[in-house]
């Protein structure tokens, strides 16, 4: 497998993240992570894991917004708190504030 093919897969996963296709994102980054592991590119492998965590946090935030819109306030609060905690772990202060403010 060539590195350029894996890099292209990584870029496709980034595009899916921008499109908020979170389930697809997770699968694509997991696939890229495994391929980078084969290529022994530990830096890119680590980036894939971080992007998976970001996608999961984004998914929780979106879930909270949907729950809030459906007037399921307790569930929304729980999702916002989980998203906030995950963003905090990632060191993403801006997203942490967005999760807090819903």
Order of alpha helices (4+ residues) and beta strands (2+ residues): alpha-alpha-alpha-alpha-alpha
